[in-house]
Amino acid sequence: MTVLLVEDDESIAIVITAALEAEGFRVHHCDSVAERDRLLARTGFSALVTDVKLTDGDGIESLPAVRALHPDMPVIILSAQNTLDTAVRASDTGAFEYFPKPFDIDELARTVRQAVGAGGQMLDPAEDGPEPEGLPLVGRSAPMQAVYRMITRVLRNDLTVLILGESGTGKELVAEAIHQLGHRRGGPFIAVNTAAIPADLIESELFGHEKGAFTGAVARHIGKFEQATGGTLFLDEIGDMPMQAQTRLLRALQSGSIRRVGGREEVRIDTRIVAATNRDLEPLIAAGQFREDLFYRLNVVPIHMPALRERSGDIEALANHFLKLGAAEGLPRRQLTTDGAELLERQPWRGNVRELKNFIYRLALLAREDLVDAATIQPLLLQSQRNEADQAQQGADIGAAVARWIEVEAPPAGRVYDLALAAFERPLFTEVLRGTGGNQLRAAQILGINRNTLRKRLSELGLDPEGFVRKV
């Protein structure tokens, strides 16, 4: 069995050759597209291992033509250009595997052995279609390379994906990338934050409802599943979904159909499901708060999003990316110095990429010079840390207030939650209504709840919105 290795770095070529020869392969080595094509025209090879950047051009560009001439020869692509774009281009050629540099040489050798044993069964190349604009993910660190490789594995199929990671790591961006780069990119991308929908409305939001299904259902409502027909439905914060809705979601995934609330008709669904959570689902399963069978249905392809502290080498690239985005949105154009980038890389960024983006936008707005160095960044970092300390103190104050309320009120067992919720809702609704001048629609939008739900709770709490209307 003979492998053609196309690699312009002589030292890397020597290491790969030794590893493949140890696996029993004969290796022919060249460093250019032209020499690759000459060797392929003369000799049959069991596999092709190629770098992207070669002495005379791009090693990926002409691979479709190579595959057309040698359809049974598996292709394995190597690249130091470790971006999502490169990973997707590699996948689009029908490559058997893609390895970002640096890679595990033993894993590469095993993969070549598997590729030859698989008889050249490669991924189908991407269907023709419009190229997506603005690939959303930034970073070339090893943890992000693992994310890119998992993304490319799900682009040509409809397997359910579960994205796991802390808040602010970019889970929705991964879902968007799967949609934008996959074969469903011509359809809609519908995102739903299941934690932000009141428990009594979530089934209607997801599955829709018929006219008269409940009080206030004055017309048929098409839910998110049907809205996402032909595209992707992204269920964010799936770990906070109420148990009853979990049961209906499981039934939909098992049957491939849904039934609107109050309806009898089974509606077939043609929707790719991508879910995400920042919670550890296994303890929730053990506590009976999340269905184990639903977890297995969702966790077909897990993708773990790394925290920013696990990919600190990407911080400079992310900061520069956000500076460009900010400039495009009207903020002053700024440029980061080396010492400024190093200072950013030393920060904990507990809020992950979301926190970094917000800080960079604030930095672009408040910096007095176009060139942003460590001396400019340091005072803003200190201010952010003071703000975090203040927020932590506020959280501690709320915790202390809850403890005092339980001690003073001594609510009876079985009613603690309802009474505590009412005690918290009254000052919360009062402040929001005061801020909106009694405007219930605006108050509901701020609270993130349905207007009918707000009216019901105000009535139950004895709060009159008219008492908050500003007098002219």
C-alpha positions in Angstrom: 0.0 0.0 0.0 1.4 3.4 -1.1 0.6 6.8 0.3 1.2 10.1 -1.5 2.3 12.8 0.9 2.1 16.4 -0.3 3.8 18.6 2.3 6.1 21.6 1.8 7.6 21.5 5.3 10.5 19.0 5.1 10.7 18.3 8.9 7.0 17.6 9.1 7.2 15.4 6.0 10.0 13.3 7.6 8.0 12.7 10.8 4.8 11.7 8.9 6.8 9.5 6.5 8.4 7.6 9.5 5.0 7.1 11.2 3.3 5.8 8.0 6.2 3.5 7.2 5.9 2.1 10.7 2.3 1.3 9.8 3.6 -0.7 6.8 2.9 2.0 4.1 5.3 3.0 1.3 5.4 6.8 1.1 6.0 9.1 -1.9 6.6 12.7 -1.0 6.3 15.9 -2.9 5.8 19.6 -2.0 3.7 21.1 -4.9 0.3 20.8 -6.7 2.1 20.3 -10.0 4.2 17.4 -8.7 1.2 15.8 -7.0 -0.7 15.8 -10.2 2.2 14.3 -12.1 2.6 11.5 -9.6 -1.1 10.8 -9.6 -1.1 10.5 -13.4 1.7 8.0 -13.3 0.9 5.8 -10.2 -2.0 4.6 -8.2 -2.0 5.4 -4.5 -3.9 3.9 -1.6 -4.4 7.3 0.0 -3.5 11.0 -0.4 -2.3 13.1 2.6 -2.0 16.8 1.6 -1.2 20.1 3.2 -3.3 23.1 2.2 -0.5 25.7 1.7 2.0 24.3 -0.9 4.9 25.8 -2.8 2.9 26.5 -5.9 -0.6 27.1 -4.6 -3.6 25.9 -2.6 -3.8 22.2 -1.9 -7.6 22.1 -1.5 -8.6 24.1 -4.6 -8.1 21.4 -7.1 -9.0 18.4 -4.9 -12.5 18.0 -6.5 -10.8 17.3 -9.8 -8.4 14.8 -8.1 -11.4 13.1 -6.5 -13.2 12.9 -9.9 -10.2 11.1 -11.4 -9.5 8.9 -8.3 -12.9 8.4 -6.6 -11.7 5.5 -4.5 -8.6 7.2 -3.1 -9.3 8.7 0.4 -7.9 12.1 1.0 -6.7 13.4 4.4 -6.0 17.1 4.7 -3.5 18.9 6.9 -3.5 22.6 7.6 -1.8 25.3 9.7 -4.6 27.7 8.7 -6.7 26.6 11.6 -10.0 28.4 10.9 -13.5 27.2 10.6 -13.4 28.3 7.0 -10.5 25.9 6.3 -12.3 23.0 8.1 -15.4 23.6 6.1 -13.4 23.8 2.8 -11.8 20.5 3.7 -15.2 18.9 4.4 -16.6 20.3 1.1 -14.0 18.4 -0.9 -15.2 15.1 0.6 -12.1 14.6 2.6 -11.9 11.5 4.8 -10.5 13.5 7.6 -9.1 17.0 8.4 -6.1 17.5 10.8 -5.3 21.1 12.1 -1.6 21.5 12.9 -0.1 20.6 15.3 -1.7 17.2 15.3 -1.1 13.8 17.0 1.1 11.9 14.6 -0.1 8.5 15.9 -3.7 9.6 15.3 -2.8 10.6 11.8 -1.2 7.2 11.1 -4.2 5.4 12.5 -6.6 7.5 10.4 -4.7 6.7 7.2 -4.9 3.0 8.1 -8.7 3.4 8.7 -9.2 5.4 5.5 -7.5 2.7 3.4 -9.5 0.0 5.2 -12.7 1.9 4.5 -12.1 1.6 0.8 -12.1 5.4 0.2 -15.6 6.0 1.6 -15.5 9.7 2.1 -18.1 12.3 3.0 -20.2 13.5 0.2 -19.1 16.9 -1.0 -21.4 19.8 -0.2 -24.3 20.4 -2.5 -24.1 23.5 -4.7 -25.6 26.5 -3.0 -24.9 30.1 -1.9 -21.9 30.5 0.2 -22.6 31.7 3.8 -21.4 35.1 4.6 -19.4 36.0 7.8 -18.5 32.7 9.4 -19.4 33.5 13.0 -16.6 31.7 15.0 -13.2 33.1 15.7 -10.1 31.4 17.1 -7.4 28.9 16.2 -6.7 27.3 19.6 -6.7 23.5 20.0 -10.1 23.5 21.9 -11.7 25.5 19.0 -10.2 23.1 16.4 -12.0 20.3 18.2 -15.2 22.4 17.8 -14.6 23.0 14.1 -14.0 19.3 13.4 -17.3 18.4 15.2 -19.2 21.0 13.2 -17.9 19.7 9.9 -19.1 16.2 10.9 -22.7 17.3 11.1 -23.1 19.5 8.1 -24.2 16.8 5.6 -26.7 15.1 7.9 -29.6 16.0 10.3 -28.3 14.3 13.4 -29.5 16.1 16.6 -26.7 18.2 18.2 -26.4 19.1 21.9 -24.0 22.1 22.6 -22.6 22.2 26.1 -20.7 25.0 27.7 -20.8 27.9 30.2 -22.8 31.0 29.6 -21.2 33.4 27.1 -19.1 30.9 25.3 -20.9 31.2 22.0 -23.2 28.2 21.9 -25.7 30.0 19.7 -22.9 30.9 17.2 -22.1 27.2 16.9 -25.8 26.5 16.2 -25.8 29.3 13.6 -22.7 27.9 11.9 -24.2 24.4 11.7 -27.2 25.9 10.0 -25.4 28.4 7.7 -22.8 25.9 6.5 -25.1 22.9 6.3 -27.4 21.7 3.6 -30.4 23.4 5.4 -29.0 26.9 5.0 -31.7 27.8 2.6 -34.3 27.3 5.3 -35.1 29.4 8.4 -33.0 29.4 11.6 -35.4 29.7 14.6 -33.8 30.3 18.0 -35.8 29.8 21.2 -34.6 30.5 24.7 -36.7 27.9 26.6 -35.8 29.5 30.0 -37.3 32.8 29.0 -40.8 31.4 28.1 -43.3 31.1 31.0 -44.0 27.4 31.8 -47.7 27.8 30.9 -46.9 29.1 27.5 -43.9 27.0 26.4 -45.9 24.2 24.7 -47.9 26.8 22.7 -44.7 28.5 21.7 -43.0 25.3 20.5 -45.9 23.4 19.1 -48.5 26.0 18.4 -52.2 26.1 19.4 -55.6 26.0 17.8 -58.2 28.7 18.1 -60.0 28.3 21.5 -57.4 26.0 22.9 -57.3 28.2 26.1 -58.3 31.6 27.3 -56.8 34.2 25.0 -56.3 31.8 22.0 -58.3 33.9 19.6 -56.7 32.4 16.5 -54.5 29.5 15.4 -50.9 30.0 16.3 -48.1 28.3 14.4 -45.3 27.2 16.8 -41.6 27.3 16.4 -41.3 23.7 15.1 -43.5 24.5 12.1 -41.9 27.9 11.7 -38.5 26.1 11.3 -39.7 23.8 8.6 -36.9 23.1 6.1 -34.4 24.7 8.5 -33.0 24.5 12.0 -34.7 24.9 15.4 -32.3 25.9 18.1 -33.5 25.2 21.6 -31.3 27.2 24.0 -31.2 26.6 27.8 -32.8 23.2 27.3 -31.9 22.2 30.9 -34.5 24.7 32.2 -37.4 23.3 30.1 -40.4 22.3 32.3 -41.0 18.5 32.6 -44.3 18.5 30.8 -42.8 20.3 27.8 -39.9 17.8 27.9 -42.3 14.9 27.5 -43.9 16.5 24.4 -40.5 17.4 23.0 -39.5 13.7 23.4 -42.6 12.5 21.7 -42.0 14.9 18.8 -38.4 13.7 18.4 -39.5 10.1 18.5 -42.4 10.4 16.1 -41.3 13.1 13.8 -44.6 14.9 14.2 -46.3 17.3 16.6 -49.8 18.2 17.7 -50.8 21.8 18.3 -52.2 22.5 21.8 -56.0 21.9 21.5 -55.6 20.2 18.2 -56.1 16.6 17.0 -54.2 16.7 13.7 -50.6 15.2 13.7 -48.3 17.6 11.8 -45.2 16.1 10.3 -42.1 18.1 11.0 -39.0 18.6 8.8 -36.7 20.4 11.2 -33.2 19.9 12.3 -32.9 20.1 16.1 -29.9 21.8 17.8 -30.1 22.2 21.6 -27.8 23.9 24.1 -27.4 24.2 27.8 -25.0 25.7 30.3 -26.1 23.3 33.0 -24.7 19.8 33.8 -27.7 17.6 32.8 -26.6 14.4 34.6 -27.3 15.8 38.2 -30.7 17.1 36.9 -31.5 13.6 35.6 -30.5 12.1 38.9 -32.8 14.7 40.7 -35.7 13.9 38.4 -35.7 17.3 36.8 -34.6 16.3 33.3 -35.8 13.2 31.4 -33.0 10.7 30.8 -34.6 9.4 27.6 -34.8 13.0 26.3 -31.1 13.5 27.1 -30.2 10.5 25.0 -32.3 11.8 22.1 -30.7 15.2 22.2 -27.1 14.0 22.9 -26.6 12.3 19.6 -23.7 14.6 18.7 -22.3 16.5 21.7 -20.2 19.6 21.0 -18.4 21.1 24.0 -17.7 24.8 23.8 -14.6 25.7 25.8 -14.6 28.5 28.3 -12.5 31.5 27.3 -9.9 30.8 30.0 -9.3 27.4 28.2 -8.5 29.2 25.0 -6.6 32.3 26.1 -4.5 32.2 22.9 -7.7 33.3 21.0 -8.2 36.4 23.0 -6.2 38.8 20.8 -7.9 37.5 17.7 -11.3 37.9 19.4 -10.5 41.4 20.6 -9.4 42.5 17.1 -12.6 40.9 15.7 -14.8 42.8 18.1 -12.9 46.1 17.4 -13.7 45.6 13.7 -17.4 44.7 14.5 -17.7 47.8 16.7 -16.2 50.0 14.0 -18.7 48.6 11.5 -21.5 49.5 14.0 -20.4 53.1 14.3 -17.9 53.0 17.2 -14.5 54.7 16.8 -11.8 52.6 15.0 -9.2 51.3 17.5 -6.1 49.2 17.2 -4.8 46.9 20.0 -1.1 47.0 20.9 0.9 44.0 21.9 1.0 44.9 25.6 -2.7 45.6 25.5 -3.4 42.1 24.1 -1.2 40.5 26.7 -3.0 42.3 29.5 -6.4 41.1 28.1 -5.0 37.5 27.9 -4.2 37.6 31.6 -7.8 38.3 32.7 -10.2 35.6 34.0 -13.2 36.6 31.8 -15.7 34.7 33.9 -18.4 35.9 31.5 -16.4 34.3 28.6 -16.6 35.7 25.1 -19.8 37.7 25.8 -18.0 39.6 28.6 -14.9 40.2 26.4 -17.1 41.6 23.6 -18.9 44.0 25.9 -15.6 45.1 27.4 -14.0 45.7 23.9 -17.0 47.7 22.8 -16.8 49.9 25.9 -13.1 50.2 25.4 -13.6 51.4 21.8 -16.1 54.0 22.9 -14.1 55.4 25.9 -10.5 55.2 24.7 -9.0 58.6 23.8 -6.4 57.3 21.4 -6.8 55.1 18.3 -3.9 52.9 19.5 -5.1 51.1 22.6 -2.4 49.9 25.0 -2.2 48.3 28.5 -2.2 51.8 30.2 -5.5 52.6 28.5 -7.0 49.2 29.3 -6.0 48.9 33.0 -8.4 51.6 34.4 -11.4 50.2 32.6 -10.5 46.7 33.9 -10.4 48.0 37.4 -13.8 49.7 36.9 -15.3 46.5 35.6 -13.9 44.6 38.6 -15.5 47.2 41.0 -18.8 46.8 39.1 -18.6 43.0 39.5 -18.0 43.4 43.3 -21.0 45.6 43.6 -23.2 43.1 41.7 -21.9 40.3 44.0 -22.8 42.4 47.0 -26.3 43.0 45.6 -26.7 39.2 45.2 -25.6 38.7 48.8 -28.1 41.3 49.9 -30.9 39.5 48.1 -29.8 36.2 49.6 -29.8 37.8 53.1 -33.3 39.2 52.5 -34.6 35.8 51.5 -33.1 34.3 54.7 -34.7 37.0 56.8 -38.1 36.5 55.1 -38.1 32.8 55.8 -37.1 33.4 59.4 -39.7 36.1 60.0 -42.6 34.8 58.0 -42.1 31.1 58.7 -44.1 30.0 55.7 -45.9 26.7 56.1 -44.3 23.6 54.4 -45.7 23.0 51.0 -46.3 26.7 50.3 -42.8 28.2 50.6 -42.3 28.5 46.9 -45.7 30.1 46.1 -45.5 32.6 49.0 -41.8 33.5 48.3 -42.6 34.1 44.6 -45.5 36.4 45.5 -43.4 38.3 48.0 -40.7 38.8 45.3 -43.1 39.5 42.5 -44.9 42.4 44.3 -41.8 44.7 44.6 -40.5 43.5 41.2 -43.8 44.4 39.4 -44.1 47.6 41.3 -40.7 48.9 40.2 -41.2 47.8 36.6 -44.7 49.5 36.4 -43.3 52.6 38.0 -40.5 52.7 35.4 -43.0 52.2 32.5 -45.6 54.6 33.9 -48.1 51.7 34.2 -47.7 50.6 30.5 -48.5 46.9 30.8 -47.2 46.0 27.3 -43.9 47.6 27.9 -43.7 46.1 31.4 -44.4 42.6 30.0 -41.6 43.1 27.4 -39.1 44.2 30.1 -40.0 41.2 32.3 -39.9 38.8 29.4 -43.4 37.4 30.1 -46.7 37.3 28.2 -49.0 40.3 28.7 -51.9 38.1 29.7 -49.7 36.4 32.3 -48.7 39.9 33.7 -52.4 41.0 33.9 -53.3 37.7 35.7 -50.5 38.1 38.3 -51.2 41.8 38.9 -54.8 40.9 39.6 -53.8 38.1 42.0 -51.4 40.5 43.8 -53.9 43.3 43.9 -51.7 45.7 42.0 -53.5 48.3 39.8 -51.5 49.5 36.8 -53.6 52.7 36.7 -51.9 53.8 39.9 -48.6 54.0 38.1 -49.8 56.1 35.2 -47.8 59.4 35.1 -50.0 62.5 35.4 -49.5 65.2 32.9 
